[in-house]
Amino acid sequence: MTGLRPVGSSSAGGPSASRAADTELERVALRWAQLPVDRALRAYPALRRLVQELADETARVTGQPQEASPTSVRPWSSTSCG
């Protein structure tokens, strides 16, 4: 997954790249929510790398410092909802 560019982003960066990263994160989150748990767990390392790449690229084009994305996943289940 290294080197992936968010949909609609350009090498010029700027606000359009930030919006493209937001759009890509929304797409990834929606797809992630659709995966069966076993597939989601297997895909987690690649997903985390992608999210970190999007965060790093957004930080770069907006002039913000790069920070590590969260490393833990809080499991969700239907039984954990009161």
PDB file of N, CA, C and O in Angstrom:
ATOM      1  N   MET A   1       0.811  -1.182   0.000  1.00  0.00           N
ATOM      2  CA  MET A   1       0.000   0.000   0.000  1.00  0.00           C
ATOM      3  C   MET A   1       0.861   1.255   0.000  1.00  0.00           C
ATOM      4  O   MET A   1       0.325   2.361  -0.078  1.00  0.00           O
ATOM      5  N   THR A   2       2.134   1.119   0.083  1.00  0.00           N
ATOM      6  CA  THR A   2       2.997   2.283   0.102  1.00  0.00           C
ATOM      7  C   THR A   2       2.862   3.051  -1.194  1.00  0.00           C
ATOM      8  O   THR A   2       2.794   2.473  -2.279  1.00  0.00           O
ATOM      9  N   GLY A   3       2.823   4.375  -1.058  1.00  0.00           N
ATOM     10  CA  GLY A   3       2.779   5.222  -2.235  1.00  0.00           C
ATOM     11  C   GLY A   3       1.395   5.483  -2.776  1.00  0.00           C
ATOM     12  O   GLY A   3       1.262   6.143  -3.807  1.00  0.00           O
ATOM     13  N   LEU A   4       0.365   4.998  -2.128  1.00  0.00           N
ATOM     14  CA  LEU A   4      -0.982   5.276  -2.614  1.00  0.00           C
ATOM     15  C   LEU A   4      -1.302   6.739  -2.424  1.00  0.00           C
ATOM     16  O   LEU A   4      -0.981   7.321  -1.388  1.00  0.00           O
ATOM     17  N   ARG A   5      -1.931   7.333  -3.413  1.00  0.00           N
ATOM     18  CA  ARG A   5      -2.339   8.729  -3.325  1.00  0.00           C
ATOM     19  C   ARG A   5      -3.847   8.755  -3.192  1.00  0.00           C
ATOM     20  O   ARG A   5      -4.542   8.027  -3.901  1.00  0.00           O
ATOM     21  N   PRO A   6      -4.369   9.590  -2.288  1.00  0.00           N
ATOM     22  CA  PRO A   6      -5.819   9.675  -2.137  1.00  0.00           C
ATOM     23  C   PRO A   6      -6.496  10.036  -3.449  1.00  0.00           C
ATOM     24  O   PRO A   6      -5.949  10.785  -4.259  1.00  0.00           O
ATOM     25  N   VAL A   7      -7.679   9.501  -3.647  1.00  0.00           N
ATOM     26  CA  VAL A   7      -8.458   9.786  -4.844  1.00  0.00           C
ATOM     27  C   VAL A   7      -8.637  11.285  -4.986  1.00  0.00           C
ATOM     28  O   VAL A   7      -9.028  11.959  -4.033  1.00  0.00           O
ATOM     29  N   GLY A   8      -8.352  11.812  -6.173  1.00  0.00           N
ATOM     30  CA  GLY A   8      -8.574  13.225  -6.440  1.00  0.00           C
ATOM     31  C   GLY A   8      -7.472  14.138  -5.961  1.00  0.00           C
ATOM     32  O   GLY A   8      -7.577  15.352  -6.135  1.00  0.00           O
ATOM     33  N   SER A   9      -6.409  13.606  -5.361  1.00  0.00           N
ATOM     34  CA  SER A   9      -5.345  14.488  -4.902  1.00  0.00           C
ATOM     35  C   SER A   9      -4.380  14.744  -6.043  1.00  0.00           C
ATOM     36  O   SER A   9      -4.342  14.007  -7.028  1.00  0.00           O
ATOM     37  N   SER A  10      -3.618  15.782  -5.891  1.00  0.00           N
ATOM     38  CA  SER A  10      -2.624  16.109  -6.897  1.00  0.00           C
ATOM     39  C   SER A  10      -1.280  16.215  -6.222  1.00  0.00           C
ATOM     40  O   SER A  10      -1.197  16.324  -4.998  1.00  0.00           O
ATOM     41  N   SER A  11      -0.222  16.183  -7.020  1.00  0.00           N
ATOM     42  CA  SER A  11       1.101  16.319  -6.445  1.00  0.00           C
ATOM     43  C   SER A  11       1.322  17.724  -5.919  1.00  0.00           C
ATOM     44  O   SER A  11       2.247  17.950  -5.138  1.00  0.00           O
ATOM     45  N   ALA A  12       0.483  18.683  -6.335  1.00  0.00           N
ATOM     46  CA  ALA A  12       0.607  20.060  -5.864  1.00  0.00           C
ATOM     47  C   ALA A  12       0.179  20.187  -4.411  1.00  0.00           C
ATOM     48  O   ALA A  12       0.630  21.103  -3.725  1.00  0.00           O
ATOM     49  N   GLY A  13      -0.669  19.305  -3.925  1.00  0.00           N
ATOM     50  CA  GLY A  13      -1.097  19.318  -2.533  1.00  0.00           C
ATOM     51  C   GLY A  13      -2.084  20.424  -2.244  1.00  0.00           C
ATOM     52  O   GLY A  13      -2.895  20.789  -3.096  1.00  0.00           O
ATOM     53  N   GLY A  14      -2.011  20.957  -1.033  1.00  0.00           N
ATOM     54  CA  GLY A  14      -2.907  22.036  -0.639  1.00  0.00           C
ATOM     55  C   GLY A  14      -4.238  21.529  -0.149  1.00  0.00           C
ATOM     56  O   GLY A  14      -4.402  20.341   0.131  1.00  0.00           O
ATOM     57  N   PRO A  15      -5.207  22.454  -0.045  1.00  0.00           N
ATOM     58  CA  PRO A  15      -6.530  22.086   0.490  1.00  0.00           C
ATOM     59  C   PRO A  15      -7.211  20.963  -0.280  1.00  0.00           C
ATOM     60  O   PRO A  15      -7.915  20.149   0.319  1.00  0.00           O
ATOM     61  N   SER A  16      -7.015  20.900  -1.602  1.00  0.00           N
ATOM     62  CA  SER A  16      -7.677  19.832  -2.358  1.00  0.00           C
ATOM     63  C   SER A  16      -7.156  18.461  -1.941  1.00  0.00           C
ATOM     64  O   SER A  16      -7.913  17.490  -1.917  1.00  0.00           O
ATOM     65  N   ALA A  17      -5.871  18.376  -1.614  1.00  0.00           N
ATOM     66  CA  ALA A  17      -5.313  17.103  -1.157  1.00  0.00           C
ATOM     67  C   ALA A  17      -5.883  16.733   0.207  1.00  0.00           C
ATOM     68  O   ALA A  17      -6.149  15.562   0.476  1.00  0.00           O
ATOM     69  N   SER A  18      -6.071  17.729   1.062  1.00  0.00           N
ATOM     70  CA  SER A  18      -6.653  17.472   2.380  1.00  0.00           C
ATOM     71  C   SER A  18      -8.089  16.980   2.244  1.00  0.00           C
ATOM     72  O   SER A  18      -8.494  16.045   2.935  1.00  0.00           O
ATOM     73  N   ARG A  19      -8.854  17.602   1.363  1.00  0.00           N
ATOM     74  CA  ARG A  19     -10.238  17.155   1.131  1.00  0.00           C
ATOM     75  C   ARG A  19     -10.246  15.753   0.542  1.00  0.00           C
ATOM     76  O   ARG A  19     -11.088  14.928   0.900  1.00  0.00           O
ATOM     77  N   ALA A  20      -9.308  15.483  -0.362  1.00  0.00           N
ATOM     78  CA  ALA A  20      -9.234  14.154  -0.960  1.00  0.00           C
ATOM     79  C   ALA A  20      -8.916  13.107   0.099  1.00  0.00           C
ATOM     80  O   ALA A  20      -9.467  12.006   0.072  1.00  0.00           O
ATOM     81  N   ALA A  21      -8.029  13.446   1.033  1.00  0.00           N
ATOM     82  CA  ALA A  21      -7.704  12.513   2.111  1.00  0.00           C
ATOM     83  C   ALA A  21      -8.922  12.272   2.989  1.00  0.00           C
ATOM     84  O   ALA A  21      -9.177  11.140   3.399  1.00  0.00           O
ATOM     85  N   ASP A  22      -9.677  13.332   3.283  1.00  0.00           N
ATOM     86  CA  ASP A  22     -10.908  13.170   4.070  1.00  0.00           C
ATOM     87  C   ASP A  22     -11.880  12.230   3.369  1.00  0.00           C
ATOM     88  O   ASP A  22     -12.475  11.354   3.997  1.00  0.00           O
ATOM     89  N   THR A  23     -12.035  12.421   2.061  1.00  0.00           N
ATOM     90  CA  THR A  23     -12.932  11.576   1.270  1.00  0.00           C
ATOM     91  C   THR A  23     -12.463  10.127   1.295  1.00  0.00           C
ATOM     92  O   THR A  23     -13.267   9.207   1.445  1.00  0.00           O
ATOM     93  N   GLU A  24     -11.156   9.933   1.145  1.00  0.00           N
ATOM     94  CA  GLU A  24     -10.606   8.581   1.149  1.00  0.00           C
ATOM     95  C   GLU A  24     -10.785   7.921   2.515  1.00  0.00           C
ATOM     96  O   GLU A  24     -11.111   6.737   2.589  1.00  0.00           O
ATOM     97  N   LEU A  25     -10.576   8.673   3.591  1.00  0.00           N
ATOM     98  CA  LEU A  25     -10.777   8.120   4.933  1.00  0.00           C
ATOM     99  C   LEU A  25     -12.229   7.719   5.155  1.00  0.00           C
ATOM    100  O   LEU A  25     -12.499   6.683   5.761  1.00  0.00           O
ATOM    101  N   GLU A  26     -13.161   8.526   4.672  1.00  0.00           N
ATOM    102  CA  GLU A  26     -14.583   8.176   4.785  1.00  0.00           C
ATOM    103  C   GLU A  26     -14.878   6.889   4.033  1.00  0.00           C
ATOM    104  O   GLU A  26     -15.596   6.022   4.531  1.00  0.00           O
ATOM    105  N   ARG A  27     -14.321   6.763   2.829  1.00  0.00           N
ATOM    106  CA  ARG A  27     -14.529   5.564   2.015  1.00  0.00           C
ATOM    107  C   ARG A  27     -13.965   4.334   2.722  1.00  0.00           C
ATOM    108  O   ARG A  27     -14.610   3.286   2.776  1.00  0.00           O
ATOM    109  N   VAL A  28     -12.759   4.472   3.261  1.00  0.00           N
ATOM    110  CA  VAL A  28     -12.121   3.361   3.961  1.00  0.00           C
ATOM    111  C   VAL A  28     -12.935   2.967   5.196  1.00  0.00           C
ATOM    112  O   VAL A  28     -13.141   1.780   5.451  1.00  0.00           O
ATOM    113  N   ALA A  29     -13.396   3.958   5.961  1.00  0.00           N
ATOM    114  CA  ALA A  29     -14.181   3.672   7.172  1.00  0.00           C
ATOM    115  C   ALA A  29     -15.481   2.953   6.832  1.00  0.00           C
ATOM    116  O   ALA A  29     -15.874   2.016   7.527  1.00  0.00           O
ATOM    117  N   LEU A  30     -16.147   3.384   5.769  1.00  0.00           N
ATOM    118  CA  LEU A  30     -17.390   2.720   5.366  1.00  0.00           C
ATOM    119  C   LEU A  30     -17.129   1.276   4.954  1.00  0.00           C
ATOM    120  O   LEU A  30     -17.881   0.375   5.326  1.00  0.00           O
ATOM    121  N   ARG A  31     -16.068   1.057   4.189  1.00  0.00           N
ATOM    122  CA  ARG A  31     -15.740  -0.298   3.742  1.00  0.00           C
ATOM    123  C   ARG A  31     -15.338  -1.172   4.928  1.00  0.00           C
ATOM    124  O   ARG A  31     -15.736  -2.334   5.020  1.00  0.00           O
ATOM    125  N   TRP A  32     -14.550  -0.602   5.827  1.00  0.00           N
ATOM    126  CA  TRP A  32     -14.104  -1.332   7.018  1.00  0.00           C
ATOM    127  C   TRP A  32     -15.303  -1.833   7.815  1.00  0.00           C
ATOM    128  O   TRP A  32     -15.307  -2.970   8.288  1.00  0.00           O
ATOM    129  N   ALA A  33     -16.308  -0.994   7.962  1.00  0.00           N
ATOM    130  CA  ALA A  33     -17.502  -1.345   8.730  1.00  0.00           C
ATOM    131  C   ALA A  33     -18.287  -2.480   8.078  1.00  0.00           C
ATOM    132  O   ALA A  33     -19.056  -3.166   8.751  1.00  0.00           O
ATOM    133  N   GLN A  34     -18.103  -2.684   6.780  1.00  0.00           N
ATOM    134  CA  GLN A  34     -18.836  -3.728   6.060  1.00  0.00           C
ATOM    135  C   GLN A  34     -18.148  -5.089   6.126  1.00  0.00           C
ATOM    136  O   GLN A  34     -18.764  -6.112   5.829  1.00  0.00           O
ATOM    137  N   LEU A  35     -16.882  -5.103   6.512  1.00  0.00           N
ATOM    138  CA  LEU A  35     -16.137  -6.360   6.512  1.00  0.00           C
ATOM    139  C   LEU A  35     -16.545  -7.257   7.676  1.00  0.00           C
ATOM    140  O   LEU A  35     -16.804  -6.775   8.779  1.00  0.00           O
ATOM    141  N   PRO A  36     -16.600  -8.564   7.426  1.00  0.00           N
ATOM    142  CA  PRO A  36     -16.773  -9.488   8.545  1.00  0.00           C
ATOM    143  C   PRO A  36     -15.562  -9.348   9.478  1.00  0.00           C
ATOM    144  O   PRO A  36     -14.473  -8.992   9.027  1.00  0.00           O
ATOM    145  N   VAL A  37     -15.743  -9.620  10.750  1.00  0.00           N
ATOM    146  CA  VAL A  37     -14.695  -9.392  11.744  1.00  0.00           C
ATOM    147  C   VAL A  37     -13.388 -10.092  11.384  1.00  0.00           C
ATOM    148  O   VAL A  37     -12.322  -9.487  11.498  1.00  0.00           O
ATOM    149  N   ASP A  38     -13.443 -11.345  10.954  1.00  0.00           N
ATOM    150  CA  ASP A  38     -12.203 -12.061  10.654  1.00  0.00           C
ATOM    151  C   ASP A  38     -11.426 -11.389   9.528  1.00  0.00           C
ATOM    152  O   ASP A  38     -10.200 -11.301   9.594  1.00  0.00           O
ATOM    153  N   ARG A  39     -12.114 -10.917   8.504  1.00  0.00           N
ATOM    154  CA  ARG A  39     -11.434 -10.218   7.402  1.00  0.00           C
ATOM    155  C   ARG A  39     -10.927  -8.857   7.852  1.00  0.00           C
ATOM    156  O   ARG A  39      -9.849  -8.430   7.440  1.00  0.00           O
ATOM    157  N   ALA A  40     -11.688  -8.177   8.685  1.00  0.00           N
ATOM    158  CA  ALA A  40     -11.259  -6.870   9.185  1.00  0.00           C
ATOM    159  C   ALA A  40      -9.974  -7.011  10.004  1.00  0.00           C
ATOM    160  O   ALA A  40      -9.062  -6.195   9.875  1.00  0.00           O
ATOM    161  N   LEU A  41      -9.902  -8.029  10.834  1.00  0.00           N
ATOM    162  CA  LEU A  41      -8.706  -8.237  11.641  1.00  0.00           C
ATOM    163  C   LEU A  41      -7.495  -8.566  10.778  1.00  0.00           C
ATOM    164  O   LEU A  41      -6.393  -8.090  11.048  1.00  0.00           O
ATOM    165  N   ARG A  42      -7.693  -9.377   9.741  1.00  0.00           N
ATOM    166  CA  ARG A  42      -6.583  -9.695   8.837  1.00  0.00           C
ATOM    167  C   ARG A  42      -6.126  -8.462   8.064  1.00  0.00           C
ATOM    168  O   ARG A  42      -4.941  -8.324   7.761  1.00  0.00           O
ATOM    169  N   ALA A  43      -7.047  -7.576   7.746  1.00  0.00           N
ATOM    170  CA  ALA A  43      -6.722  -6.387   6.953  1.00  0.00           C
ATOM    171  C   ALA A  43      -6.170  -5.239   7.793  1.00  0.00           C
ATOM    172  O   ALA A  43      -5.692  -4.247   7.241  1.00  0.00           O
ATOM    173  N   TYR A  44      -6.228  -5.358   9.115  1.00  0.00           N
ATOM    174  CA  TYR A  44      -5.849  -4.243   9.979  1.00  0.00           C
ATOM    175  C   TYR A  44      -4.443  -3.686   9.719  1.00  0.00           C
ATOM    176  O   TYR A  44      -4.299  -2.466   9.641  1.00  0.00           O
ATOM    177  N   PRO A  45      -3.397  -4.518   9.582  1.00  0.00           N
ATOM    178  CA  PRO A  45      -2.065  -3.940   9.359  1.00  0.00           C
ATOM    179  C   PRO A  45      -2.000  -3.067   8.095  1.00  0.00           C
ATOM    180  O   PRO A  45      -1.408  -1.988   8.112  1.00  0.00           O
ATOM    181  N   ALA A  46      -2.601  -3.531   7.022  1.00  0.00           N
ATOM    182  CA  ALA A  46      -2.601  -2.744   5.783  1.00  0.00           C
ATOM    183  C   ALA A  46      -3.443  -1.485   5.940  1.00  0.00           C
ATOM    184  O   ALA A  46      -3.084  -0.425   5.426  1.00  0.00           O
ATOM    185  N   LEU A  47      -4.556  -1.599   6.643  1.00  0.00           N
ATOM    186  CA  LEU A  47      -5.410  -0.435   6.877  1.00  0.00           C
ATOM    187  C   LEU A  47      -4.667   0.616   7.692  1.00  0.00           C
ATOM    188  O   LEU A  47      -4.727   1.804   7.378  1.00  0.00           O
ATOM    189  N   ARG A  48      -3.979   0.189   8.723  1.00  0.00           N
ATOM    190  CA  ARG A  48      -3.242   1.132   9.558  1.00  0.00           C
ATOM    191  C   ARG A  48      -2.163   1.851   8.753  1.00  0.00           C
ATOM    192  O   ARG A  48      -1.969   3.057   8.909  1.00  0.00           O
ATOM    193  N   ARG A  49      -1.458   1.109   7.888  1.00  0.00           N
ATOM    194  CA  ARG A  49      -0.442   1.745   7.035  1.00  0.00           C
ATOM    195  C   ARG A  49      -1.077   2.784   6.124  1.00  0.00           C
ATOM    196  O   ARG A  49      -0.537   3.878   5.960  1.00  0.00           O
ATOM    197  N   LEU A  50      -2.223   2.451   5.529  1.00  0.00           N
ATOM    198  CA  LEU A  50      -2.910   3.382   4.635  1.00  0.00           C
ATOM    199  C   LEU A  50      -3.336   4.641   5.381  1.00  0.00           C
ATOM    200  O   LEU A  50      -3.130   5.752   4.892  1.00  0.00           O
ATOM    201  N   VAL A  51      -3.922   4.478   6.550  1.00  0.00           N
ATOM    202  CA  VAL A  51      -4.361   5.636   7.337  1.00  0.00           C
ATOM    203  C   VAL A  51      -3.163   6.501   7.716  1.00  0.00           C
ATOM    204  O   VAL A  51      -3.249   7.728   7.679  1.00  0.00           O
ATOM    205  N   GLN A  52      -2.042   5.870   8.082  1.00  0.00           N
ATOM    206  CA  GLN A  52      -0.844   6.642   8.429  1.00  0.00           C
ATOM    207  C   GLN A  52      -0.323   7.399   7.214  1.00  0.00           C
ATOM    208  O   GLN A  52       0.084   8.555   7.333  1.00  0.00           O
ATOM    209  N   GLU A  53      -0.330   6.759   6.043  1.00  0.00           N
ATOM    210  CA  GLU A  53       0.108   7.441   4.823  1.00  0.00           C
ATOM    211  C   GLU A  53      -0.782   8.635   4.512  1.00  0.00           C
ATOM    212  O   GLU A  53      -0.286   9.696   4.132  1.00  0.00           O
ATOM    213  N   LEU A  54      -2.084   8.473   4.668  1.00  0.00           N
ATOM    214  CA  LEU A  54      -3.001   9.593   4.435  1.00  0.00           C
ATOM    215  C   LEU A  54      -2.743  10.723   5.428  1.00  0.00           C
ATOM    216  O   LEU A  54      -2.741  11.895   5.053  1.00  0.00           O
ATOM    217  N   ALA A  55      -2.526  10.370   6.689  1.00  0.00           N
ATOM    218  CA  ALA A  55      -2.246  11.386   7.710  1.00  0.00           C
ATOM    219  C   ALA A  55      -0.929  12.098   7.419  1.00  0.00           C
ATOM    220  O   ALA A  55      -0.850  13.321   7.535  1.00  0.00           O
ATOM    221  N   ASP A  56       0.097  11.351   7.046  1.00  0.00           N
ATOM    222  CA  ASP A  56       1.399  11.951   6.741  1.00  0.00           C
ATOM    223  C   ASP A  56       1.314  12.883   5.540  1.00  0.00           C
ATOM    224  O   ASP A  56       1.870  13.981   5.561  1.00  0.00           O
ATOM    225  N   GLU A  57       0.622  12.449   4.500  1.00  0.00           N
ATOM    226  CA  GLU A  57       0.481  13.277   3.296  1.00  0.00           C
ATOM    227  C   GLU A  57      -0.304  14.550   3.604  1.00  0.00           C
ATOM    228  O   GLU A  57       0.059  15.632   3.143  1.00  0.00           O
ATOM    229  N   THR A  58      -1.366  14.421   4.373  1.00  0.00           N
ATOM    230  CA  THR A  58      -2.154  15.599   4.737  1.00  0.00           C
ATOM    231  C   THR A  58      -1.313  16.562   5.568  1.00  0.00           C
ATOM    232  O   THR A  58      -1.361  17.773   5.350  1.00  0.00           O
ATOM    233  N   ALA A  59      -0.545  16.037   6.514  1.00  0.00           N
ATOM    234  CA  ALA A  59       0.331  16.892   7.325  1.00  0.00           C
ATOM    235  C   ALA A  59       1.355  17.594   6.440  1.00  0.00           C
ATOM    236  O   ALA A  59       1.625  18.781   6.619  1.00  0.00           O
ATOM    237  N   ARG A  60       1.917  16.868   5.495  1.00  0.00           N
ATOM    238  CA  ARG A  60       2.933  17.444   4.614  1.00  0.00           C
ATOM    239  C   ARG A  60       2.368  18.598   3.803  1.00  0.00           C
ATOM    240  O   ARG A  60       2.973  19.668   3.746  1.00  0.00           O
ATOM    241  N   VAL A  61       1.216  18.395   3.173  1.00  0.00           N
ATOM    242  CA  VAL A  61       0.672  19.430   2.283  1.00  0.00           C
ATOM    243  C   VAL A  61       0.065  20.602   3.037  1.00  0.00           C
ATOM    244  O   VAL A  61      -0.104  21.681   2.470  1.00  0.00           O
ATOM    245  N   THR A  62      -0.262  20.404   4.304  1.00  0.00           N
ATOM    246  CA  THR A  62      -0.828  21.510   5.082  1.00  0.00           C
ATOM    247  C   THR A  62       0.201  22.154   6.005  1.00  0.00           C
ATOM    248  O   THR A  62      -0.114  23.101   6.726  1.00  0.00           O
ATOM    249  N   GLY A  63       1.432  21.640   5.982  1.00  0.00           N
ATOM    250  CA  GLY A  63       2.488  22.217   6.798  1.00  0.00           C
ATOM    251  C   GLY A  63       2.395  21.888   8.272  1.00  0.00           C
ATOM    252  O   GLY A  63       2.975  22.590   9.101  1.00  0.00           O
ATOM    253  N   GLN A  64       1.678  20.837   8.611  1.00  0.00           N
ATOM    254  CA  GLN A  64       1.523  20.421  10.006  1.00  0.00           C
ATOM    255  C   GLN A  64       2.560  19.349  10.334  1.00  0.00           C
ATOM    256  O   GLN A  64       3.037  18.655   9.435  1.00  0.00           O
ATOM    257  N   PRO A  65       2.914  19.207  11.616  1.00  0.00           N
ATOM    258  CA  PRO A  65       3.845  18.135  11.979  1.00  0.00           C
ATOM    259  C   PRO A  65       3.182  16.766  11.812  1.00  0.00           C
ATOM    260  O   PRO A  65       1.982  16.607  12.037  1.00  0.00           O
ATOM    261  N   GLN A  66       3.985  15.793  11.416  1.00  0.00           N
ATOM    262  CA  GLN A  66       3.463  14.431  11.286  1.00  0.00           C
ATOM    263  C   GLN A  66       3.361  13.804  12.667  1.00  0.00           C
ATOM    264  O   GLN A  66       4.238  13.983  13.512  1.00  0.00           O
ATOM    265  N   GLU A  67       2.286  13.073  12.883  1.00  0.00           N
ATOM    266  CA  GLU A  67       2.074  12.359  14.141  1.00  0.00           C
ATOM    267  C   GLU A  67       1.650  10.939  13.815  1.00  0.00           C
ATOM    268  O   GLU A  67       1.067  10.677  12.763  1.00  0.00           O
ATOM    269  N   ALA A  68       1.945  10.034  14.723  1.00  0.00           N
ATOM    270  CA  ALA A  68       1.550   8.641  14.528  1.00  0.00           C
ATOM    271  C   ALA A  68       0.048   8.503  14.720  1.00  0.00           C
ATOM    272  O   ALA A  68      -0.539   9.110  15.616  1.00  0.00           O
ATOM    273  N   SER A  69      -0.563   7.694  13.865  1.00  0.00           N
ATOM    274  CA  SER A  69      -1.987   7.412  14.036  1.00  0.00           C
ATOM    275  C   SER A  69      -2.144   6.451  15.216  1.00  0.00           C
ATOM    276  O   SER A  69      -1.195   5.756  15.578  1.00  0.00           O
ATOM    277  N   PRO A  70      -3.330   6.408  15.812  1.00  0.00           N
ATOM    278  CA  PRO A  70      -3.543   5.487  16.947  1.00  0.00           C
ATOM    279  C   PRO A  70      -3.221   4.055  16.550  1.00  0.00           C
ATOM    280  O   PRO A  70      -3.499   3.637  15.426  1.00  0.00           O
ATOM    281  N   THR A  71      -2.641   3.314  17.468  1.00  0.00           N
ATOM    282  CA  THR A  71      -2.233   1.941  17.157  1.00  0.00           C
ATOM    283  C   THR A  71      -3.190   0.895  17.694  1.00  0.00           C
ATOM    284  O   THR A  71      -3.075  -0.280  17.346  1.00  0.00           O
ATOM    285  N   SER A  72      -4.119   1.293  18.523  1.00  0.00           N
ATOM    286  CA  SER A  72      -5.025   0.297  19.083  1.00  0.00           C
ATOM    287  C   SER A  72      -6.388   0.386  18.421  1.00  0.00           C
ATOM    288  O   SER A  72      -6.822   1.449  17.978  1.00  0.00           O
ATOM    289  N   VAL A  73      -7.036  -0.740  18.370  1.00  0.00           N
ATOM    290  CA  VAL A  73      -8.392  -0.814  17.832  1.00  0.00           C
ATOM    291  C   VAL A  73      -9.285  -1.254  18.970  1.00  0.00           C
ATOM    292  O   VAL A  73      -9.016  -2.259  19.630  1.00  0.00           O
ATOM    293  N   ARG A  74     -10.327  -0.518  19.196  1.00  0.00           N
ATOM    294  CA  ARG A  74     -11.272  -0.899  20.245  1.00  0.00           C
ATOM    295  C   ARG A  74     -12.339  -1.784  19.613  1.00  0.00           C
ATOM    296  O   ARG A  74     -13.144  -1.307  18.813  1.00  0.00           O
ATOM    297  N   PRO A  75     -12.354  -3.054  19.960  1.00  0.00           N
ATOM    298  CA  PRO A  75     -13.335  -3.959  19.355  1.00  0.00           C
ATOM    299  C   PRO A  75     -14.766  -3.527  19.674  1.00  0.00           C
ATOM    300  O   PRO A  75     -15.055  -3.028  20.762  1.00  0.00           O
ATOM    301  N   TRP A  76     -15.618  -3.725  18.738  1.00  0.00           N
ATOM    302  CA  TRP A  76     -17.030  -3.413  18.907  1.00  0.00           C
ATOM    303  C   TRP A  76     -17.812  -4.690  18.699  1.00  0.00           C
ATOM    304  O   TRP A  76     -17.501  -5.488  17.815  1.00  0.00           O
ATOM    305  N   SER A  77     -18.812  -4.873  19.508  1.00  0.00           N
ATOM    306  CA  SER A  77     -19.725  -5.996  19.288  1.00  0.00           C
ATOM    307  C   SER A  77     -21.115  -5.559  19.692  1.00  0.00           C
ATOM    308  O   SER A  77     -21.285  -4.616  20.464  1.00  0.00           O
ATOM    309  N   SER A  78     -22.095  -6.244  19.170  1.00  0.00           N
ATOM    310  CA  SER A  78     -23.476  -5.889  19.484  1.00  0.00           C
ATOM    311  C   SER A  78     -23.776  -6.088  20.966  1.00  0.00           C
ATOM    312  O   SER A  78     -24.699  -5.471  21.497  1.00  0.00           O
ATOM    313  N   THR A  79     -23.007  -6.942  21.636  1.00  0.00           N
ATOM    314  CA  THR A  79     -23.241  -7.166  23.061  1.00  0.00           C
ATOM    315  C   THR A  79     -22.661  -6.055  23.925  1.00  0.00           C
ATOM    316  O   THR A  79     -22.994  -5.954  25.106  1.00  0.00           O
ATOM    317  N   SER A  80     -21.793  -5.214  23.352  1.00  0.00           N
ATOM    318  CA  SER A  80     -21.189  -4.141  24.143  1.00  0.00           C
ATOM    319  C   SER A  80     -22.029  -2.874  24.130  1.00  0.00           C
ATOM    320  O   SER A  80     -21.632  -1.862  24.706  1.00  0.00           O
ATOM    321  N   CYS A  81     -23.167  -2.920  23.488  1.00  0.00           N
ATOM    322  CA  CYS A  81     -24.032  -1.741  23.374  1.00  0.00           C
ATOM    323  C   CYS A  81     -25.197  -1.842  24.341  1.00  0.00           C
ATOM    324  O   CYS A  81     -26.324  -2.131  23.941  1.00  0.00           O
ATOM    325  N   GLY A  82     -24.924  -1.605  25.596  1.00  0.00           N
ATOM    326  CA  GLY A  82     -25.916  -1.588  26.661  1.00  0.00           C
ATOM    327  C   GLY A  82     -27.108  -2.361  26.411  1.00  0.00           C
ATOM    328  O   GLY A  82     -28.003  -2.406  27.256  1.00  0.00           O
TER     329      GLY A  82
END
